[in-house]
């Protein structure tokens, strides 16, 4: 391999990893946009078709995002708390969760009841404040994933000497059990338990996954597709619904690999891969802001709903709105980073520097 190839290879891997992250987060926004549109328009065949599409994305969306996050944090987590970067990552995720939970609370108190801001917009301000305190421990909004990154990272860093196989077996069992946990539908702790195993797979198998997909993306994609089809069909024709729960772990790991191979393919299309990778490096503002933007759109639909009355416009509405929300979120993020408001998206610099200092 030439020196030029050695330099280019990491960039290629970074490009498809970022492109895959973009696909996952945009899929999350499409899901929530589709549900939001059902609150604006009288549900029709197009709306229900989109609902089926986003439901079909379930084995790909969050499993892939969780696994990719584990891959990106792998080296620091496996080094344990001796690597100060893992403490900085945990503190950053915890900071972002508290900051954006506070923003959710403030927005909800200002605008009233909403779809995506949790319980904050219901009842008296005292009830909203109580809900805020509760959600510091048990998330009930889309921000659960931000909190999960801090918790998952801390746990895996703390047990780094435990054999990975043992950890994955326990987390796989917990993932299966999560489907049977009692919940009122808004509580997100089952998701935090369910997707932990995919994050752990990313942490422990980062080098293997990255190398395998880089060397043999099409073979990896074919094998993953085969596993996905077999597990899906087995669950569909099995005698018990519990079979589906048991098979979700191998099925969704295969789904995550399929997303990554798709990202590799898209990165070979001029313009598309670079654009997706660019978005993938800015997924944080899109993820934390899309719920607020969607709620505001639903509450003030009169000025834009007419744009989607035509059949074709309605068919592409989830994509158009998703791209618009992503553009607004990225623009706000760009502006915030150039002002003191950057603390909305970053742990304060002084705190980060303090955490990264080697203890004497």
Buried (B, 14 or more C-beta within 10 A) or exposed (E): EEEEEEEEEEEBBBBBBBBBBBBBBBBBBBBBBBBBBBBBBEEEEBBEEBBEBBEEBBBBBBBBBBBBBBBBBBBBBBBBBEBBBBBBBBBBBBBBBBBBBEBBBEBBBEBEEBBBBBBBBBEEEEEBEEBBEBBEEEBBBBBBBBBBBBBBBBBBBEBBEEEBEEBBEBBBEBBBEBBEEEEEEEBBBBBBBBBBBBBBBBBBBBEEBBEBBBEEBEEBBEBBBEBBEBBBEBBEEEEEEEBBBBBBBBBBBBBBBBBBBBBBBBBEEEEEBBEBBBBBBBBBBBBBBBBBBBBEBBBEBEEEBEEBEEEEEBBEBBBBBBBBBBEBBBEBBEEBEEEEEBBBBBBEEEBBEEBEEEEE
